[in-house]
């Protein structure tokens, strides 16, 4: 029988053990008065399936370690709901890279947060040449379903040999066997590609429930008149949305109005902001410290060298509790990220030093494609404004993850 094994942060921030009463309560976690089940089942409920709908099937798959070769990893291993759907394993590579199902393989990129990922548009290149959307740091998956299909067959992630092997494993589970038929048609198991696609679509359906995007942070509550910003948070908010004093909203604002609800804090564009190599972590792991990540150029749809080193602008939702930061996890602290951006607009010697290392900021991994027109907008920030921006970014933390803020140094 397929069972969803959840590890979720409760109101006290503690992880819940599988099979506990608290975990079972989470299976019916209320979001705006409705459970995940209720929200998802409104569209495609069927009485012939062990699962109420595709989202419920997707939830079981999301937490199922049988999707990995050695049955040690699930989607939730790298996108744990207890930590805002990012990899919680800080004992591995300082949290910068995720460990694979084989217990030794490590990727070269930091696992993106899966929360709010549903709002990214399909990957495309606009007439002005700017790439937008998709999933993964390089946008190579057009949508959530395509993204869900990548890790199970990736040899350094979940490591399944091929689609037939994975489908045979799923089909051997009586609930999956019946559920797939009820939700995707009686012929779903007759074709491995069709069954694999169904699996990815179910996972995508789960990732489109409100569990992944509750919009209930202090910032959202502020917009609804339910929370009053502190003076520092309010200064940070004003600075963030300012067209004069900062360049934050150039890339991290989707809506036209700074008071619009449903802001995801990314325009989903791809840019090269000059992130340095993560030399320290790569050296510690015995990985090639001279490795250059091509970024967007690794997307099969892109073959223009001018896109090299560009990455999709991530959402700032839950940013305060989802470090380390950047595509390679090179920065541990959120304030460091703000200071990194500030180095482009401040020539002060002190601002050219990485506070985490005490050394000058490393050279850009790719230097030829920097988005300087975006990076050099705005004024240099003083200490008060840096602290204010950090305080505001903390207000973007979903309510259920606010206890994680107190765990930070």
DRENDO-9948 format. One line per 3 residues: their letters; for each residue x, y, z of C-alpha. Coordinates in pm, 1 decimal. Layout:
BEGIN
A = X,Y,Z | ...
END
This chain:
BEGIN
XXX = 0.0,0.0,0.0 | 134.8,342.5,-93.2 | 192.5,561.4,211.7
XXX = 293.3,927.8,219.8 | 577.2,965.2,470.1 | 578.6,1324.5,585.9
XXX = 824.3,1522.1,797.1 | 664.1,1856.0,860.7 | 730.3,2152.5,1085.8
XXX = 461.9,2194.1,1345.2 | 377.4,2512.4,1530.1 | 682.9,2463.0,1746.5
XXX = 910.3,2402.4,1449.2 | 988.1,2039.6,1544.5 | 992.0,1763.6,1284.3
XXX = 705.0,1516.4,1307.6 | 781.3,1146.5,1302.1 | 619.1,926.5,1040.0
XXX = 306.4,757.2,1166.4 | 256.7,992.2,1461.0 | -79.7,1142.0,1546.7
XXX = 62.2,1483.5,1460.0 | 162.6,1358.9,1118.6 | -181.7,1220.2,1053.2
XXX = -321.6,1558.3,1147.6 | -96.6,1716.8,887.0 | -246.3,1491.7,621.2
XXX = -551.1,1710.2,668.7 | -351.3,2031.1,726.5 | -583.0,2329.0,709.2
XXX = -506.3,2604.1,462.3 | -749.4,2894.7,478.2 | -1000.4,2661.7,640.1
XXX = -965.4,2382.5,383.9 | -744.3,2077.1,379.3 | -500.7,1997.9,101.8
XXX = -733.2,1712.0,13.7 | -1034.2,1943.1,-18.3 | -851.0,2201.2,-225.2
XXX = -713.0,1942.0,-465.3 | -1020.7,1723.3,-498.5 | -1247.8,2003.1,-612.5
XXX = -1149.4,1945.2,-975.9 | -1089.9,1578.5,-1051.9 | -1232.5,1365.8,-774.6
XXX = -1316.4,1009.2,-866.1 | -1483.0,742.8,-655.1 | -1297.0,455.0,-823.2
XXX = -950.2,532.5,-688.6 | -773.2,469.5,-356.4 | -669.1,831.6,-400.2
XXX = -928.5,1106.5,-397.8 | -766.2,1290.5,-688.2 | -441.6,1333.3,-879.0
XXX = -302.2,1564.9,-612.7 | -347.5,1301.4,-342.6 | -177.6,1043.4,-563.2
XXX = 98.1,1298.0,-623.8 | 137.8,1351.6,-251.5 | 196.2,980.3,-198.0
XXX = 449.4,975.7,-481.9 | 623.6,1290.5,-354.1 | 708.3,1117.8,-25.2
XXX = 768.6,768.8,-163.5 | 1129.5,648.6,-145.6 | 1049.7,362.5,-383.8
XXX = 1099.5,613.4,-665.8 | 1474.1,586.0,-599.7 | 1701.3,292.8,-683.2
XXX = 1796.7,203.3,-324.9 | 1468.8,321.4,-174.8 | 1646.9,587.4,29.4
XXX = 1526.1,908.1,-136.1 | 1200.7,1072.0,-230.6 | 1118.8,1408.4,-380.3
XXX = 1083.1,1531.6,-22.7 | 1444.7,1442.5,55.4 | 1556.1,1752.3,-134.8
XXX = 1229.0,1943.2,-93.0 | 1125.8,1877.7,266.2 | 798.0,2045.4,368.0
XXX = 933.6,2095.9,720.7 | 1197.7,2332.5,583.1 | 998.9,2525.4,321.0
XXX = 1048.4,2255.8,57.7 | 1426.1,2274.5,40.0 | 1697.5,2023.4,130.0
XXX = 1736.8,2010.4,511.6 | 2060.4,1809.0,511.3 | 2307.9,2072.5,623.7
XXX = 2544.9,1799.0,735.7 | 2599.6,1723.4,366.2 | 2810.3,1975.9,174.0
XXX = 2705.4,2247.2,421.5 | 2364.9,2233.9,253.1 | 2505.7,2364.7,-75.4
XXX = 2462.9,2043.3,-275.7 | 2229.0,1746.7,-236.3 | 2338.8,1388.8,-185.8
XXX = 2204.9,1121.8,-418.0 | 2034.1,790.7,-348.4 | 2368.8,608.5,-365.1
XXX = 2483.6,791.7,-52.0 | 2787.5,950.3,-215.8 | 2698.5,1137.2,-534.0
XXX = 2666.3,1514.4,-509.0 | 2530.6,1760.5,-760.7 | 2686.8,2094.2,-849.5
XXX = 2383.8,2313.0,-778.0 | 2182.4,2402.3,-470.6 | 1837.1,2241.7,-471.7
XXX = 1578.9,2514.9,-546.9 | 1287.3,2566.8,-310.5 | 978.5,2391.4,-446.8
XXX = 733.2,2622.7,-270.9 | 560.0,2867.6,-506.0 | 723.7,2695.5,-805.5
XXX = 381.4,2649.2,-960.8 | 375.7,3014.9,-1065.7 | 677.1,2998.7,-1294.9
XXX = 563.9,3028.3,-1658.3 | 673.5,2775.1,-1918.2 | 1027.2,2838.1,-2037.0
XXX = 1051.7,3078.6,-2331.1 | 1272.1,3349.9,-2475.7 | 1100.6,3685.4,-2523.3
XXX = 1136.7,3891.8,-2841.2 | 1386.6,4112.6,-2654.1 | 1610.7,3809.5,-2604.3
XXX = 1549.5,3769.6,-2230.3 | 1488.7,3409.6,-2122.6 | 1201.9,3355.7,-1879.3
XXX = 1047.9,3076.3,-1674.8 | 1070.6,2701.8,-1667.2 | 1190.0,2486.5,-1377.2
XXX = 1541.0,2417.5,-1244.9 | 1806.2,2689.9,-1225.7 | 1852.2,2671.1,-1603.9
XXX = 1483.1,2644.0,-1692.6 | 1539.0,2319.2,-1883.3 | 1205.6,2174.4,-1767.6
XXX = 911.6,2358.5,-1917.5 | 676.8,2292.8,-1626.1 | 631.6,2111.8,-1294.8
XXX = 550.9,1776.6,-1453.5 | 862.4,1780.4,-1668.8 | 1068.6,1880.5,-1365.7
XXX = 924.6,1593.0,-1161.7 | 1036.7,1350.9,-1428.8 | 1402.6,1447.7,-1406.1
XXX = 1535.5,1337.4,-1063.6 | 1412.1,972.3,-1061.7 | 1621.4,889.1,-1369.5
XXX = 1919.7,1109.2,-1284.4 | 2207.8,879.2,-1184.4 | 2339.3,1121.5,-922.6
XXX = 1996.0,1189.5,-776.1 | 1737.7,913.0,-734.9 | 1925.5,683.1,-969.0
XXX = 1655.9,459.8,-1122.0 | 1789.7,266.4,-1420.2 | 1509.8,352.4,-1663.3
XXX = 1138.2,415.3,-1697.6 | 1036.0,47.6,-1724.5 | 1214.1,-32.4,-1397.0
XXX = 1041.4,251.0,-1214.2 | 699.3,179.2,-1363.8 | 725.9,-189.4,-1272.4
XXX = 798.1,-89.4,-914.0 | 498.1,144.2,-901.9 | 267.7,-107.9,-1065.8
XXX = 356.9,-368.3,-801.9 | 185.7,-149.3,-542.8 | -185.7,-233.7,-539.6
XXX = -295.0,120.7,-453.8 | -85.4,274.3,-728.6 | -200.7,10.6,-977.0
XXX = -564.9,91.1,-911.2 | -517.7,463.5,-857.6 | -333.9,525.6,-1184.1
XXX = -606.2,339.3,-1374.9 | -887.0,531.2,-1209.2 | -724.5,870.7,-1254.2
XXX = -549.9,831.4,-1590.7 | -744.7,559.3,-1772.1 | -745.6,179.9,-1790.6
XXX = -465.6,175.6,-2048.2 | -219.3,381.8,-1846.8 | -2.4,80.9,-1755.0
XXX = 15.9,-47.6,-2112.9 | 277.3,210.1,-2209.3 | 576.1,299.3,-1990.9
XXX = 601.0,651.7,-2129.2 | 232.3,714.6,-2059.5 | 259.4,577.8,-1707.5
XXX = 571.3,783.5,-1638.8 | 397.8,1096.5,-1766.8 | 101.9,1021.0,-1541.5
XXX = 335.9,993.4,-1244.2 | 487.9,1333.9,-1317.5 | 146.8,1491.7,-1371.5
XXX = 27.0,1360.3,-1035.7 | 331.0,1501.5,-855.5 | 275.5,1832.0,-1035.3
XXX = -88.2,1832.2,-921.5 | 26.7,1797.9,-560.1 | 276.9,2080.0,-607.7
XXX = -8.3,2300.8,-725.6 | -202.2,2272.7,-400.0 | -210.1,2557.8,-150.0
XXX = 23.4,2359.0,74.3 | 303.0,2485.1,-148.3 | 179.9,2843.3,-170.1
XXX = -31.7,2957.7,125.7 | 46.2,3331.8,90.8 | 13.7,3374.5,467.6
XXX = 341.5,3542.4,563.5 | 359.9,3858.3,773.8 | 386.4,4049.3,448.1
XXX = 62.5,3896.2,318.7 | -104.5,3964.0,649.3 | 22.1,4321.6,632.7
XXX = -144.3,4364.3,293.5 | -469.9,4237.6,442.3 | -444.1,4473.1,740.1
XXX = -376.1,4186.2,980.8 | -16.7,4275.1,1070.4 | 168.5,4598.9,1138.2
XXX = 526.9,4617.6,1016.4 | 793.2,4719.5,1266.9 | 973.1,5044.2,1178.3
XXX = 1272.3,4845.8,1049.9 | 1056.5,4609.5,843.3 | 864.9,4904.3,699.2
XXX = 1185.7,5081.1,599.6 | 1298.5,4761.9,430.4 | 967.5,4732.4,247.4
XXX = 989.0,5089.0,119.1 | 1349.1,5039.8,10.9 | 1271.7,4709.1,-159.3
XXX = 999.1,4853.5,-378.6 | 1177.6,5184.9,-435.7 | 1264.3,5276.9,-793.7
XXX = 1531.7,5517.0,-668.4 | 1722.8,5373.0,-373.0 | 1758.5,5002.3,-455.4
XXX = 1747.7,4766.3,-751.7 | 1573.8,4480.3,-566.2 | 1243.8,4502.1,-748.2
XXX = 1410.3,4516.4,-1089.7 | 1416.5,4136.4,-1088.0 | 1225.1,4039.1,-773.8
XXX = 886.0,4191.6,-845.8 | 621.9,4042.9,-1073.9 | 312.6,4252.9,-1008.6
XXX = 280.1,4612.6,-1127.1 | 175.6,4741.4,-786.3 | 388.6,4702.4,-469.8
XXX = 68.6,4638.1,-275.1 | -73.3,4368.9,-502.0 | -155.6,4038.0,-334.8
XXX = -6.6,3719.3,-473.6 | 338.9,3865.2,-535.8 | 595.3,3588.6,-591.6
XXX = 897.1,3821.6,-571.2 | 1052.5,3715.7,-900.0 | 995.8,3810.7,-1261.5
XXX = 1134.8,3467.6,-1361.2 | 1397.0,3623.4,-1586.3 | 1748.5,3483.6,-1627.0
XXX = 2049.0,3696.6,-1535.6 | 2416.1,3665.5,-1448.4 | 2479.1,3854.6,-1125.8
XXX = 2844.1,3756.5,-1094.1 | 2818.0,3484.1,-831.6 | 3165.8,3348.0,-745.7
XXX = 3254.5,2980.3,-740.7 | 3190.2,2795.9,-416.8 | 3559.5,2716.8,-380.5
XXX = 3556.9,2636.8,-8.2 | 3283.3,2374.5,-22.4 | 3403.3,2219.3,-345.8
XXX = 3756.5,2192.5,-207.1 | 3629.3,2034.6,112.0 | 3436.8,1776.8,-91.8
XXX = 3722.7,1700.9,-327.0 | 3530.9,1844.3,-622.8 | 3700.3,2039.7,-901.3
XXX = 3734.0,2395.8,-769.1 | 3782.1,2534.7,-1120.9 | 3448.5,2393.7,-1238.4
XXX = 3242.2,2646.5,-1435.2 | 2864.6,2607.9,-1437.7 | 2725.2,2716.1,-1772.9
XXX = 2387.0,2806.0,-1627.7 | 2126.9,2878.6,-1893.7 | 2359.3,2752.2,-2165.5
XXX = 2299.5,2401.2,-2027.6 | 1934.7,2431.0,-2127.4 | 1889.6,2221.1,-2445.9
XXX = 1676.1,2500.3,-2593.1 | 1967.8,2746.5,-2573.1 | 2282.3,2743.3,-2786.5
XXX = 2388.4,3108.5,-2770.1 | 2704.7,3175.0,-2565.6 | 2562.5,3509.8,-2455.4
XXX = 2333.7,3318.5,-2217.2 | 2621.1,3144.7,-2038.8 | 2625.6,3191.9,-1662.6
XXX = 2267.9,3316.6,-1637.0 | 2022.5,3165.7,-1389.9 | 1653.1,3201.6,-1323.8
XXX = 1570.8,3466.9,-1065.1 | 1441.1,3272.5,-763.0 | 1137.8,3364.9,-559.6
XXX = 1215.2,3545.4,-234.7 | 929.5,3371.4,-59.5 | 1074.6,3195.9,248.4
XXX = 1418.8,3325.8,152.5 | 1518.2,3385.5,515.7 | 1481.5,3014.5,601.0
XXX = 1603.5,2852.6,278.6 | 1976.3,2919.1,274.5 | 2245.9,2862.6,166.0
XXX = 2206.0,3097.7,-126.6 | 2275.3,3129.1,-498.3 | 2283.0,2846.9,-753.0
XXX = 2589.1,2694.6,-586.3 | 2513.6,2765.8,-222.3 | 2818.2,2991.2,-192.5
XXX = 2667.4,3226.6,68.8 | 2536.8,3102.1,403.4 | 2373.7,3415.3,539.4
XXX = 2096.9,3628.0,390.8 | 2268.2,3949.3,494.3 | 2573.4,3839.0,294.9
XXX = 2356.8,3824.2,-15.0 | 2243.9,4184.9,36.0 | 2606.2,4290.1,86.9
XXX = 2708.6,4104.7,-227.1 | 2462.3,4308.4,-432.6 | 2576.1,4624.8,-256.7
XXX = 2934.0,4576.9,-378.3 | 2821.7,4682.8,-724.8 | 2702.9,5023.3,-602.7
XXX = 2951.1,5094.9,-324.2 | 3318.7,5154.2,-389.2 | 3403.0,5159.1,-18.8
XXX = 3684.2,4915.9,55.1 | 3489.5,4752.4,339.3 | 3206.1,4666.8,101.8
XXX = 3439.3,4477.1,-129.7 | 3497.7,4214.9,140.5 | 3289.0,3901.0,186.9
XXX = 3195.8,3904.9,558.8 | 3176.3,3525.1,567.5 | 3538.4,3477.2,456.7
XXX = 3705.4,3805.9,545.2 | 3847.6,3808.9,192.4 | 3752.1,4002.5,-123.3
XXX = 3448.1,3873.4,-307.4 | 3551.0,3597.9,-546.6 | 3562.2,3661.2,-919.2
XXX = 3241.1,3590.1,-1112.9 | 3214.9,3228.9,-1225.2 | 3128.5,3367.8,-1568.7
XXX = 3247.7,3724.0,-1622.7 | 3143.6,3799.8,-1980.5 | 2764.8,3807.0,-1948.8
XXX = 2704.4,4011.6,-1632.5 | 2373.2,4196.7,-1613.2 | 2543.2,4520.1,-1507.8
XXX = 2250.7,4728.7,-1632.1 | 2045.4,4570.3,-1354.8 | 2316.3,4534.4,-1091.1
XXX = 2439.3,4893.8,-1098.7 | 2100.3,5055.7,-1049.3 | 2034.7,5222.1,-714.4
XXX = 2247.3,5379.7,-444.3 | 2501.7,5229.2,-208.0 | 2340.0,5095.4,109.3
XXX = 2443.4,5191.4,459.6 | 2425.0,4953.2,755.7 | 2077.5,5066.0,859.2
XXX = 1933.3,4999.8,514.2 | 2103.1,4663.2,481.2 | 1954.1,4553.9,813.0
XXX = 1614.8,4689.8,710.5 | 1611.5,4493.1,385.5 | 1697.0,4174.7,573.6
XXX = 1418.2,4245.4,822.0 | 1169.1,4294.0,539.3 | 1277.1,3975.4,362.6
XXX = 1209.7,3785.2,683.7 | 845.9,3897.5,663.8 | 813.8,3689.2,345.0
XXX = 834.6,3369.7,551.8 | 521.0,3153.5,542.3 | 346.4,3148.9,878.9
XXX = 419.8,2781.7,947.8 | 794.0,2844.3,899.6 | 821.2,3149.9,1122.6
XXX = 950.8,2932.9,1412.3 | 1253.1,2853.6,1192.4 | 1354.6,3220.9,1206.2
XXX = 1428.2,3192.2,1576.7 | 1663.4,2902.0,1510.2 | 1895.8,3122.9,1308.2
X = 2201.8,3285.6,1458.7
END
